[in-house]
Amino acid sequence: MFRLLLILAAALQAEPVRPVPPPGVEVPAADRKDLEAGLQRLHTSIEKLKGNPLLPDVRIYHEAARYALQYNEFFKSEEIFKAKELLREGQVRAEQLLKGEAPWTTATGLVVRGYVSKIDQSVQPYGLYIPPKGPRRWRLDAWFHGRNETLSEVNFLWEREHSVGEFTPPDSIVLFLYGRYCNANKLAGEVDLFEALADVKRHYPIDENRIIVRGFSMGGAAAWHIAAHHAGLWAAAAPGAGFSETPEFLKMTAEQIAATPEWEKALWHMYNATDYASNFYNLPVVAYNGDIDPQKQAADVMERELKLEGMQLSRVYGPNTGHRYHPDSKPQINAIVDANSTRDPYPSRIRFTTWTLSYNRMKWVVVEGLEKHWQRARVDAQLTETGVEAKTTGVVLLRFEFGPGGAKPDFQTVTVDGQKLTVNSPQTDRSWTVKLRKTAGRWTLAGGEEAGLHKVHGLQGPIDDAFLDSFVFVKPTGTPLSEKTGQWTASQLSRAIREWRRQFRGDALVLDDSAVTDEVIATSNLVLWGDPHSNRILARILDKLPLQWSAEAIVFQGKRYPSATHVPVLIFPNPLNPKKYVVLNSGVTFREFDNLNNARQVPKLPDWAMIDTTQPPDEHTPGKVVTAGFFNENWGLTP
């Protein structure tokens, strides 16, 4: 094992760790003065518009210029001019809003807009292409962009105001996602899709059953991921190139895979689209790549996995083409997408695979409990003349859900794994829901919420899951139990704040432990830094967490670790509000090295870990990971 770890370490060190994004160019003093004046002028107008629901459409311009100037993110000198122009455009919008006008809300063609994210209260931009036609219920094509380490907000807004992109179907609104920069729409980048889509729906009439997901390169990887994990929401998917899983795309050797910690390999199941291939039974997909593009690998492995599920992947190839769209391929792709552009919300058969309750729904099938996270769970459900018949693997809590008009009036039975149960008939509006629980191998009808602490959708871990919703970094104000671990905590908190802004483009909310209110506890996941002596919130809940922590030792899983040199990191339901998380001493768990390749931007730590701080943190780990693992389905430590 030691030899394997050395091999893995050598492979990791082979690629130098450059900063992502890279440092910007120097801003001349006169330009800096102009930008600061423009920022102040727009800020003054923004203050006058507080409470206006369209204010995010103005703030996107301010924040784009502010980030670029404050964090040295002008990567070419011409971007300084772009920022000045964007500030001017933001000022025009602000003055229009002050007069009660908002002409961009009815404009056609290219339009940029914004929303305020629930995660960190940051304003996030998105672009639109609005066809030049009258009001109607629009099809929407969501487009995921490729990797671009210099895609600042300034560059994104400028591009979205000047380029119609690869595809502009005549009957569709195109939604261009920023995706919180350059993460292949994972973690907060995934949430960006749903928040931006919700904002678009507030302003434009969108047909819920005519939403397409598509993208190229890194955007193709995002399309594979979003399509596979949320297959029931879309009419069709059209990924181009990209990657669709982690180990094969990275060309990891058998020795490297063997040296990878078991928890990290388990977490590959979170984003590997290959592991969710059966979900494409309910989602038409057409994959594109140039026939000499190395990134055809993504579709190759997806084609292999679909064949194992008894399906054939539809593919379009660009002849003699590398990493780009061939012009003759676009009409072929569009023809397939257009022919499958309407979603059926209640198909007669559902095939669904998941590995985590984070992804738990396929149209009318909802998985609410698993036998064990990170092991494959399946549901194959079919409508019959009198109800539903289903076969399951790895599922212990299951719901079939039909909204108004979705169910047959003669539904009377549910048969699961050969067990037939009599159920209530649909309501007068033809809505129908039935919930079932598996106990000791037998299925029974289930009632409301399950009693006790258990993993549920949105509260299932791993650590990184806390950063998909509102979160607060809680800073310790007391004296740490150990000076060395106190220094480690301070350095890792600073890093977490810095990397959140760099990789997910928001200013993390940081509060002293003395400033945490009942409202914060009610609305946010709490990320507690420090120890029970330095952090009063941690001290308040320590006896409700699955560990003991004194000046001498941390006792966890029956083992003792010296407090002077060790720090626990974990995620757990907050004892002060079990509907939210508490996290100890961790930000997002992938680190600087992983930002060099989006296929590596996957969670690196599970539900809990013990860190030996005598090994200094670096671009790969927060220190020496002594042990790590997952809580069970009841948030306990027993298998």
C-alpha positions in Angstrom: 0.0 0.0 0.0 2.8 2.4 0.8 4.3 1.9 -2.6 1.0 2.6 -4.2 0.6 5.8 -2.3 4.0 6.9 -3.5 3.0 6.2 -7.1 -0.2 8.2 -6.7 1.7 11.1 -5.0 4.2 11.1 -7.8 1.4 11.3 -10.4 -0.3 14.1 -8.6 2.9 16.1 -8.4 3.6 15.7 -12.1 1.5 18.6 -13.0 2.5 22.0 -11.6 -0.2 23.8 -9.6 -0.8 27.1 -11.3 -3.4 29.5 -9.9 -7.0 29.3 -11.3 -7.9 31.9 -12.4 -4.5 33.2 -13.4 -3.2 36.6 -12.2 -4.4 39.6 -14.2 -2.5 42.4 -16.0 -1.6 45.7 -14.3 -4.3 48.3 -14.4 -2.9 51.8 -15.2 -3.6 54.4 -12.6 -5.8 56.5 -14.8 -8.0 53.5 -15.7 -8.2 52.4 -12.1 -9.4 55.9 -11.2 -12.0 55.8 -13.9 -13.2 52.4 -12.9 -13.4 53.3 -9.2 -15.4 56.5 -10.1 -17.8 54.4 -12.2 -18.2 51.8 -9.5 -19.0 54.5 -6.9 -21.5 56.2 -9.3 -23.3 52.9 -10.0 -23.2 51.9 -6.3 -24.9 55.2 -5.4 -27.7 54.4 -7.9 -28.0 50.8 -6.6 -28.5 52.1 -3.1 -31.5 54.2 -4.3 -33.0 51.1 -6.0 -32.9 48.8 -2.9 -36.0 46.6 -2.9 -36.6 46.8 -6.6 -37.1 43.2 -7.9 -35.1 44.0 -11.1 -32.1 45.3 -9.2 -30.0 42.1 -9.9 -30.2 43.1 -13.6 -28.2 46.2 -12.6 -26.0 44.8 -10.0 -24.4 42.2 -12.4 -22.6 45.1 -14.1 -21.3 46.5 -10.8 -20.1 43.2 -9.4 -18.4 42.2 -12.7 -16.3 45.3 -12.7 -15.7 45.2 -8.9 -14.5 41.6 -9.0 -12.1 42.3 -11.9 -10.6 45.4 -10.2 -10.5 44.2 -6.6 -9.1 40.7 -7.4 -6.8 41.5 -10.3 -8.9 39.7 -12.9 -8.3 41.8 -16.0 -6.5 39.2 -18.0 -6.0 41.4 -21.1 -5.7 45.2 -21.3 -8.8 45.4 -23.6 -10.9 44.0 -20.7 -10.5 47.3 -18.9 -12.4 49.0 -21.7 -15.0 46.3 -21.5 -15.5 46.9 -17.8 -15.9 50.6 -18.3 -18.6 50.0 -21.0 -20.4 47.5 -18.7 -20.4 50.1 -15.9 -21.9 52.6 -18.4 -24.6 50.1 -19.4 -25.3 49.3 -15.7 -25.7 53.0 -15.1 -28.1 53.4 -18.0 -30.2 50.5 -16.6 -30.2 52.0 -13.1 -31.4 55.4 -14.4 -34.1 53.7 -16.4 -35.2 51.8 -13.3 -35.3 55.0 -11.3 -37.7 56.3 -13.8 -39.9 53.2 -13.6 -38.6 51.8 -17.0 -37.0 48.5 -17.8 -36.8 48.1 -21.6 -34.4 45.2 -21.5 -37.2 43.0 -20.0 -39.1 43.1 -23.3 -36.1 43.2 -25.6 -35.4 40.5 -28.2 -32.0 39.2 -29.3 -29.2 39.1 -26.8 -30.0 40.1 -23.2 -28.1 39.8 -20.0 -29.8 39.5 -16.6 -29.1 38.3 -13.1 -30.5 36.8 -9.9 -29.5 36.7 -6.2 -28.4 33.3 -5.2 -29.7 31.6 -2.1 -26.3 30.1 -1.4 -24.3 33.2 -0.6 -26.5 36.1 -1.5 -24.2 36.9 -4.5 -25.7 38.3 -7.7 -25.1 35.8 -10.5 -25.3 36.7 -14.2 -26.8 34.8 -17.1 -27.4 35.5 -20.8 -30.4 35.0 -23.0 -31.2 34.9 -26.6 -34.8 36.0 -27.1 -36.3 35.2 -30.6 -37.9 38.1 -32.4 -41.5 36.9 -32.1 -44.5 37.8 -30.1 -45.4 36.4 -26.7 -45.9 32.6 -26.5 -44.9 29.7 -24.3 -41.3 29.2 -25.3 -39.1 26.1 -25.6 -35.9 26.8 -23.7 -32.4 25.5 -24.6 -30.0 25.7 -21.7 -26.4 26.1 -22.9 -23.3 25.2 -20.8 -20.1 26.9 -21.8 -16.6 25.4 -22.2 -13.6 25.7 -20.0 -12.1 29.1 -19.9 -9.9 30.0 -16.9 -10.2 33.7 -17.8 -14.0 33.8 -18.1 -14.5 36.6 -15.5 -17.9 38.1 -15.1 -16.6 41.0 -17.3 -15.8 38.6 -20.1 -18.9 36.5 -19.7 -21.2 39.6 -19.9 -19.4 41.0 -22.8 -19.6 37.7 -24.8 -23.3 37.3 -23.9 -24.0 40.8 -25.3 -22.1 40.2 -28.5 -22.3 36.5 -29.5 -25.4 34.4 -30.3 -23.5 31.2 -29.5 -23.4 27.8 -31.3 -27.2 27.2 -31.5 -30.1 29.6 -31.7 -33.2 27.6 -32.6 -35.9 29.9 -34.1 -38.6 28.7 -31.7 -36.5 28.7 -28.5 -35.2 31.0 -25.8 -31.5 30.1 -25.2 -30.3 30.4 -21.7 -26.5 30.8 -21.4 -25.3 29.7 -17.9 -22.3 31.3 -16.2 -22.4 28.3 -13.9 -20.3 30.2 -11.3 -17.2 30.3 -13.5 -15.4 27.1 -14.5 -16.5 24.0 -12.6 -18.5 22.0 -15.2 -21.7 23.0 -13.4 -20.9 20.9 -10.3 -21.8 21.9 -6.7 -22.8 25.6 -6.8 -22.4 25.5 -10.5 -25.2 22.9 -10.6 -27.4 25.1 -8.4 -26.8 28.0 -10.8 -28.7 26.2 -13.5 -31.8 25.8 -11.4 -31.7 29.3 -9.9 -31.2 30.9 -13.3 -33.9 28.8 -14.8 -36.3 29.7 -12.1 -35.5 33.4 -12.7 -36.1 33.0 -16.4 -39.5 31.4 -15.7 -40.4 34.4 -13.5 -39.9 36.8 -16.5 -40.8 34.7 -19.6 -43.5 32.1 -20.4 -41.5 28.9 -20.5 -43.0 25.5 -21.5 -41.9 23.1 -18.6 -42.1 20.2 -21.0 -39.8 21.7 -23.7 -36.5 22.3 -22.0 -33.3 21.1 -23.7 -29.8 20.8 -22.1 -26.8 21.1 -24.3 -23.1 22.2 -24.2 -19.7 21.6 -25.6 -16.3 20.7 -24.2 -16.5 21.4 -20.4 -20.1 22.4 -21.3 -20.5 18.9 -22.8 -19.4 17.4 -19.5 -21.9 19.6 -17.7 -24.6 18.5 -20.1 -23.8 14.8 -19.5 -23.9 15.4 -15.8 -27.1 17.4 -15.7 -28.8 15.1 -18.1 -27.9 11.9 -16.3 -28.8 13.1 -12.8 -31.9 15.1 -13.6 -33.1 13.1 -16.6 -36.8 13.4 -15.7 -36.8 17.2 -16.1 -35.7 17.6 -19.7 -37.1 16.9 -23.2 -33.7 16.1 -24.7 -30.0 16.4 -24.2 -27.2 17.2 -26.7 -23.8 17.0 -25.1 -20.7 17.7 -27.3 -17.3 16.3 -26.4 -16.3 17.0 -22.7 -16.0 14.1 -20.2 -18.6 12.0 -18.5 -16.7 10.4 -15.6 -13.5 10.8 -13.7 -11.0 7.9 -13.7 -11.0 6.9 -17.4 -11.0 10.4 -18.6 -7.9 11.1 -16.4 -6.3 8.0 -17.7 -5.7 6.7 -14.2 -3.7 3.5 -14.1 -4.9 0.4 -12.2 -2.2 1.2 -9.6 -3.4 4.8 -9.2 -7.0 3.7 -8.8 -5.9 1.1 -6.2 -4.0 3.8 -4.3 -7.1 6.1 -4.3 -8.9 6.1 -0.9 -12.1 4.0 -0.9 -14.2 7.0 0.1 -12.9 9.0 -2.8 -13.7 6.2 -5.2 -17.2 5.9 -3.7 -17.6 9.7 -4.3 -16.9 9.3 -8.0 -20.5 7.9 -8.1 -21.7 11.4 -7.3 -20.9 12.9 -10.7 -20.0 10.0 -13.0 -22.7 10.1 -15.7 -21.7 6.6 -16.7 -23.1 5.3 -13.4 -26.5 6.7 -14.2 -26.7 5.4 -17.8 -30.1 3.7 -17.3 -31.7 7.1 -16.7 -31.4 7.8 -20.4 -34.2 5.3 -21.0 -36.4 8.3 -20.2 -34.4 11.0 -21.9 -33.5 11.2 -25.6 -29.8 12.1 -26.0 -27.7 12.9 -29.0 -23.9 13.0 -28.5 -21.6 14.9 -30.8 -17.8 14.9 -31.3 -15.3 15.5 -34.0 -14.1 12.2 -35.2 -10.5 13.1 -34.3 -11.3 14.8 -31.1 -9.7 13.1 -28.1 -12.8 14.1 -26.1 -14.9 11.7 -28.1 -13.9 9.5 -25.1 -16.9 10.9 -23.2 -19.4 9.6 -25.7 -17.4 6.3 -26.2 -17.8 5.4 -22.5 -21.4 6.5 -22.4 -22.2 4.4 -25.5 -20.6 1.4 -23.7 -22.6 2.0 -20.6 -25.9 2.5 -22.5 -25.3 -0.8 -24.3 -24.9 -2.6 -21.0 -28.4 -1.2 -20.2 -29.8 -2.4 -23.5 -29.8 1.0 -25.2 -28.1 2.5 -28.2 -26.6 6.0 -28.0 -27.5 8.3 -30.9 -24.3 10.0 -32.1 -23.3 12.6 -34.7 -19.6 12.9 -35.8 -17.9 15.8 -37.4 -15.8 14.4 -40.3 -12.0 15.1 -40.1 -12.8 17.4 -37.2 -11.0 18.0 -33.9 -12.4 19.8 -30.9 -15.1 21.9 -32.5 -18.5 21.6 -34.2 -18.4 20.8 -37.9 -20.9 23.0 -39.7 -22.6 20.0 -41.4 -23.1 18.4 -38.1 -25.2 21.1 -36.5 -28.3 20.5 -38.7 -28.1 16.8 -37.9 -28.0 17.5 -34.2 -30.8 20.0 -34.4 -33.0 17.5 -36.3 -32.7 14.9 -33.6 -33.2 17.5 -30.8 -36.2 19.0 -32.6 -37.8 15.6 -33.1 -37.6 15.0 -29.3 -38.3 18.4 -28.0 -41.4 17.6 -25.9 -41.1 15.8 -22.6 -43.7 13.2 -21.5 -44.1 13.8 -17.7 -45.9 10.6 -17.1 -44.5 7.8 -19.4 -45.8 4.3 -18.9 -42.3 3.0 -17.8 -39.6 4.5 -15.7 -36.1 3.2 -15.3 -34.1 5.0 -12.6 -30.7 4.6 -11.1 -29.1 6.6 -8.3 -26.3 6.3 -5.8 -27.4 9.1 -3.5 -30.6 10.8 -2.3 -29.1 14.0 -3.6 -30.5 12.7 -7.0 -33.7 10.9 -6.0 -36.4 11.6 -8.7 -37.3 10.5 -12.1 -40.6 11.9 -13.3 -43.3 10.1 -11.2 -40.8 7.9 -9.2 -39.3 9.4 -6.1 -36.7 7.4 -4.0 -36.8 8.6 -0.3 -34.6 6.1 1.4 -31.6 3.9 0.4 -30.3 0.7 1.9 -26.8 2.2 1.8 -25.5 5.4 0.1 -22.9 5.0 -2.7 -24.2 1.6 -3.7 -26.3 1.4 -6.8 -30.0 1.6 -6.3 -32.5 0.9 -9.0 -36.2 1.3 -9.7 -37.9 -0.2 -12.8 -41.6 0.9 -12.6 -44.4 0.4 -15.1 -48.0 1.5 -15.3 -50.6 -1.2 -15.4 -54.4 -1.1 -16.0 -55.0 -0.9 -12.2 -51.9 0.8 -10.8 -48.1 0.4 -10.7 -45.8 -2.6 -10.9 -42.1 -2.1 -9.9 -38.9 -3.9 -9.2 -36.3 -2.3 -6.9 -32.7 -2.8 -5.8 -31.2 -1.0 -2.8 -34.3 1.1 -2.0 -36.2 1.1 1.3 -38.5 4.1 0.9 -40.3 4.8 -2.3 -43.0 7.2 -3.6 -45.1 7.2 -6.8 -46.4 10.6 -7.4 -48.9 11.9 -10.1 -50.0 15.5 -10.1 -53.4 16.7 -11.2 -54.4 14.9 -14.5 -51.5 12.5 -14.3 -53.1 9.4 -12.8 -55.7 7.0 -14.2 -59.0 7.0 -12.3 -58.8 3.2 -11.8 -55.5 3.0 -10.0 -56.1 0.5 -7.1 -52.9 -1.5 -6.6 -49.2 -1.3 -6.3 -47.0 -4.3 -6.8 -43.4 -3.9 -5.6 -40.8 -6.8 -5.9 -43.7 -9.2 -6.3 -45.7 -7.9 -3.3 -49.2 -6.6 -4.2 -50.7 -3.9 -2.0 -54.1 -2.3 -2.3 -54.1 1.5 -2.3 -56.5 4.4 -2.4 -57.9 5.5 -5.8 -56.8 8.8 -7.4 -58.4 12.1 -6.3 -61.2 13.7 -8.3 -58.5 15.8 -10.1 -56.7 12.6 -11.0 -53.8 13.3 -8.7 -52.4 10.3 -6.8 -49.5 9.6 -4.4 -48.6 6.4 -2.7 -45.6 5.9 -0.4 -44.1 2.6 0.5 -41.5 1.4 3.1 -39.4 -1.7 3.0 -38.7 -3.4 6.4 -37.1 -6.7 6.8 -37.6 -7.5 3.2 -41.3 -6.7 3.1 -43.0 -3.6 1.6 -45.9 -1.9 3.4 -47.8 1.4 2.9 -46.1 4.3 4.6 -47.5 7.4 6.2 -46.0 10.9 6.6 -42.5 11.8 7.6 -40.2 9.2 9.0 -39.4 9.4 12.7 -35.9 9.8 14.0 -32.7 11.0 12.4 -32.0 9.6 9.0 -30.6 10.6 5.6 -33.1 12.3 3.3 -33.0 14.2 0.1 -31.0 17.4 0.7 -29.7 16.1 4.0 -27.5 13.1 3.0 -24.0 14.4 2.8 -21.1 14.4 1.9 -19.4 17.5 3.3 -19.6 19.4 0.0 -23.4 19.1 0.0 -23.5 21.9 2.6 -22.4 24.4 0.0 -25.4 23.8 -2.3 -27.7 25.9 -0.1 -27.4 28.9 2.2 -24.3 28.6 4.3 -22.4 30.7 6.8 -18.8 30.4 7.9 -18.8 30.8 11.7 -15.5 32.2 12.9 -14.2 31.4 16.5 -13.7 34.2 18.8 -12.3 32.3 21.8 -8.9 30.8 22.6 -8.2 27.5 20.9 -7.4 24.3 22.8 -4.1 24.1 20.9 -2.1 26.9 19.4 -1.0 24.7 16.5 -4.6 23.5 15.6 -5.8 27.1 16.1 -3.3 28.2 13.4 -4.4 25.4 11.2 -8.1 26.5 11.6 -7.3 30.1 10.8 -5.3 29.2 7.7 -8.0 26.8 6.4 -10.8 29.3 7.0 -8.9 32.0 5.1 -8.3 29.5 2.3 -12.0 28.4 2.2 -13.1 32.1 1.9 -10.5 32.7 -0.8 -11.3 29.6 -2.9 -15.0 30.1 -2.6 -14.7 33.4 -4.3 -12.2 32.3 -6.9 -14.0 29.0 -7.9 -17.6 29.8 -7.2 -17.7 33.6 -7.6 -19.3 34.8 -4.5 -18.3 36.4 -1.2 -18.9 33.8 1.5 -20.8 35.2 4.5 -18.6 35.1 7.6 -19.9 35.7 11.1 -18.3 35.6 14.5 -19.7 32.9 16.7 -21.2 35.6 18.9 -23.1 37.0 16.0 -25.0 33.8 15.0 -28.7 34.5 15.5 -31.8 32.2 15.6 -32.6 33.5 12.1 -29.2 32.4 10.8 -29.6 29.0 12.5 -33.1 28.6 10.9 -32.1 29.5 7.4 -28.5 28.4 6.8 -26.0 25.6 7.1 -23.5 26.5 9.8 -19.8 25.8 9.0 -18.1 25.9 12.4 -14.4 26.6 12.5 -12.3 25.9 15.6 -12.9 23.7 18.6 -15.3 23.6 21.6 -13.1 26.1 23.5 -12.8 28.6 20.7 -16.2 28.4 19.0 -19.2 28.9 21.3 -21.7 27.4 18.8 -19.6 24.2 18.6 -19.5 24.2 22.4 -23.2 24.6 22.5 -23.9 21.5 20.4 -20.9 19.3 21.2 -22.9 16.8 23.3 -25.3 16.2 20.4 -22.5 15.4 17.9 -21.0 11.9 17.5 -17.7 12.7 19.1 -16.1 13.9 22.3 -13.6 16.7 22.3 -11.5 17.9 25.3 -8.2 19.6 25.8 -6.5 16.2 25.8 -8.2 14.2 23.1 -10.8 13.8 20.5 -12.7 10.5 20.9 -14.3 9.3 17.7 -15.4 5.8 16.7 -13.9 4.5 20.0 -10.4 5.9 19.1 -8.5 8.7 20.8 -6.7 11.4 18.8 -4.5 14.1 20.5 -6.3 17.4 20.4 -3.0 19.2 20.2 -2.4 17.8 16.7 -5.7 16.6 15.3 -8.9 18.2 14.0 -12.1 16.5 13.0 -14.0 17.6 9.9 -17.5 16.3 9.4 -21.1 17.1 8.2 -24.1 16.3 10.4 -27.7 17.5 10.8 -27.5 20.6 13.0 -28.8 19.7 16.5 -30.2 23.3 16.7 -32.1 22.8 13.5 -32.0 19.2 12.1 -33.4 20.4 8.7 -30.0 22.1 8.1 -26.4 21.0 8.2 -23.6 21.7 10.6 -20.1 21.3 9.2 -16.9 21.2 11.2 -13.7 22.8 9.9 -14.1 22.4 6.1 -15.0 24.3 3.0 -15.4 22.6 -0.4 -13.1 19.5 -0.3 -11.5 19.6 -3.6 -8.4 21.8 -3.6 -6.1 23.9 -5.8 -4.6 20.9 -7.7 -8.1 19.7 -8.7 -9.0 23.0 -10.3 -6.5 22.2 -13.1 -8.8 19.6 -14.6 -12.6 19.7 -14.2 -12.8 15.9 -14.0 -11.0 16.2 -10.7 -13.4 18.7 -9.2 -15.3 16.1 -7.3 -15.7 15.8 -3.5 -12.5 14.5 -1.9 -13.7 13.8 1.6 -16.9 11.9 2.6 -19.1 12.6 5.6 -16.3 12.7 8.2 -12.5 12.6 8.5 -9.8 13.0 11.1 -7.0 15.3 10.1 -3.4 15.2 11.5 -2.3 18.8 11.3 1.4 17.9 11.8 1.4 17.4 8.0 0.9 20.9 6.6 -2.0 21.6 4.3 -1.2 21.8 0.6 -2.8 21.9 -2.8 -3.9 18.3 -2.5 -5.1 17.8 1.1 -5.9 19.7 4.3 -3.2 17.7 6.1 -2.8 14.0 6.7 -6.2 12.3 6.5 -5.8 9.7 9.2 -9.2 8.1 8.7 -12.4 9.0 6.9 -15.8 7.5 6.1 -19.5 7.8 5.7 -22.3 7.9 8.3 -24.9 5.2 7.9 -28.5 5.9 6.8 -29.4 7.0 10.3 -26.5 9.3 10.6 -24.8 6.8 12.9 -21.3 5.3 12.8 -22.2 1.6 12.7 -22.2 -0.1 9.3 
